[in-house]
Amino acid sequence: MSDADAPGDALFQQVNRELVECRRCPRLVEWRERVAREKRAAFRDQEYWGRPVPGFGDPAAGLLILGLAPAAHGGNRTGRIFTGDRSGDWLFGSLWRTGFANQPTSVARGDGLALRNCYITAPVKCAPPENKPLPEERANCAPWLERELALLETIRVVVALGDFAWDTALRHLGPVRPKPRFGHAAEAPLPAGRTLLGSYHVSQQNTNTGRLTEAMLDGVLLRARELLQASG
């Protein structure tokens, strides 16, 4: 990560330095590095990141956004979560409209993007083939998320992008019984006075088909802001 993107907290920086050297999952290591070598034609002149992708944002945030994993030619190329692809355009555009980001675009590390009261990460840190990490790969990555969450002491609202992120949040920040079902705009209480919100993922499969609209995504983030304001 560039100095402009790294969280200011030294403990976050230490976790991220260790994370980017991780090689626990042979299949993911082979895939992320092959993609970085072969590249997409549109990016053939760029140097790909090709390593695990750290979280990004305000280390004192009240809002946590959980995705799934970096995109092969997005975060795996740029080295910043949700940066450099259409999913990121949707997410950061909505964060800007709802007051959590200082600009609506995210194209590269060091592009001036800053998040306000918001931190974004993914349960799986490496780009998986077909965007489908295996169960053992998810398990291998879980300790990295645990370390992040332990540092994010001020989180009060969690927005889960998709059902896997929803289940991950319940597993790491729960338990909640009975288990609440995922759905767009679903809302569930978490221990420690936190709230879990659901949103369809900002994948092109959802945004191109109209399953997720800008208004729907903005609505979830505006609800997050309401909850943060209510919690003081």
N, C-alpha and C positions, 0 to 999 in steps of 0.2 A: 504494500500500500504506500501511496505517497504520503508525505507528512501532512498535506492538506486534507487527506481523507481519514487518517488514523484518529481514533478517539483520543482525546487529550489525556485520559486516565492511564497511568503507567501500567496498571494491571491489565487493562484491555490490550495494550500494546504488547505485553509479554505473551498473553494468550494467542494473539494473532501471529506473532513471530513463530511460535511453536506450531500453530495450526498450518501455516503455509508450507511447512516441511513434512506434513503427514503423508505417509505412504501405506496406510493400514489395509487398503482395499486394492488388491492387484488389478481387478477388472476396471475399476474407476481410474486408477493411475494410468493404465495402458490407454484407455479411451481418451481421457483429458489430454494426454500428451500427444496422442496420434492426431486428434483434432487440431491441436496447436501447431503441429508440423504441416499437415495437409491443408488446413485453412479453407475457408469459403472464398470463392473467386473474388467477391466484392471486397474482401479484406486481405487479399494476398500480399499486400505491401506492408501490413501491420504485424507487429510482434505480439503474439498471443501470450496471455498470462499463463495458462496451462497448469495451474496449481489449485489447491483448495482456496475457496473464496471466503474471506472473513465477513462478519457483519459490518454494518455501516450506520452511523448516525450519532445521536446525542447520548452519551453514556449516562446522563442523568434524566433520561426520558421517562415520561409517564405512559407513553404508547409504545407497544411492541408489535411489529408486524412480522408474522411468520409465513414464509413461502414453502417451497418444497426443496429445490436444488437449483444451482446455477444453470443457465442455458449454455449449450456447447459453444455458440458463437456470440453470446451475450457476456455474462459474467466470466465465463471461461476465457473469453478474449480480452475483456477490459480489466478484469481483476476486481470489479466492484459489483456487488449483488444488484441484480435487476438493471444493470447499466449496459446500454448499447443494443437493445432489442425492443421490439414492439411492446412486449409485456411491461418493460420499464417505462416506456412512453406513457402507457396507461396509468401505471401506478404513480409515477412522480407527477404527472399532470394532475391527478386527483389530489395528491398530497399538497400541491401548490394551491389548487383551488380552495382547499379546506384549511389552509394556513399552517401546514406542517412542513412545508419546504419553501425555500427562497426563490426557486425557479421551476418551471414546468418540464424541463428537459434534462436528460442525463445521458451523455454520450461517451465520457471517458473519466478516469480518475483525474482529479485536479481541475475539473471543468468549472469549479466554483459552486457546485451544488452543496447546500447545507440543509440538514434536517433540524426542525425545531420541535423539541419535546417528543421526538420519535426516533426509534431504533429499528432497523430492519435486519433480519437474519433468516437463515434457512436451516432446517434440521439436518439436511445432507449438504456437505460443503463442496463436493466435487460434482461436475456435470456427469450425469449417468447416460448411458446409451438409451435412446428413445424416451428420455426423461423418466425412466423407471428404475429407481434404485432397488436392489434386492434387500430382503429382510435383514440379512447379515450385515450389509453395508449400512443400513439405517442404524443397526445396533452399534456398529463400530464408531459411527459419528455421534452417537448420543452423548458421550462424555464431553465433547466440545460444546454442545448446546448447554449441558449442565453447567459448565464453567462460565459461559456467557450469562446465563440466567442468575447465577450466584452473584455476579457483579452488577446486574441490573436491578438494584434494590428498590428503585423508585417506580417501577412499572405498576400501573393500576389498571390498564386496559390492554387486552391482547386481541388483535385482529388476525384470524386464521384464514389464509387464502387457500381454500380447498379443504376437503375432508381429511387428508393426511395431516395437514398442519393442525386441524382441529383436534384430531386424536393425539397428536404429539403434545399439544398444549395441555390437554387433560392428563396425559401420562406424566408430564414433568411438573405441572403446576397444580394438579389435583391432589387427592382424588375427589371426584364429584359423583355421588350416587343418588338416584339412578343416573346412568351415563346420559347426558343430553345429546340429542341428535343434531348432526350438522345440517345446515341449510343456509341459504343466503339471508342475511340479516338475523340469523338465529342469535340468541343472547342467553348466556348462562353464567351464574355466579361461580367464582373460583374462591378457594380459601384465601385468607389474608386480605379480604376486602377487594379483591380484583374481579374483573368482569371479562368474559370471553365473548367475542363477537365473531360471527362467521361471514365470509364473503366467497362467492365463486372466485376461482383463481383468475388472474389476469392473462391467462394463456390466450393465444390467438384462436384456439378452438372455441373458446367462450366469447371473446370479443368480436370476432369476425361473424359469428352466427347470431349475435344479438342476445345470447343467453345472459351476458353481462353487459350492461350499458354504463356510460359515464355517470348518469344520474344514480344508478344503483350503487356503484362504487362510492360515489360522493356521499350517498346517504349513510353508508356504514361508517365512513370516516367522520361525518358530522355527528353521528351518534356517539362515536368514540370521544369527540371533543366535548359533547354534552356531559358524558360520564366523568371526564377529567375535571371539568369545571365544577361538577357537583361534589367531587371528592376533595376539592380545594387544592 
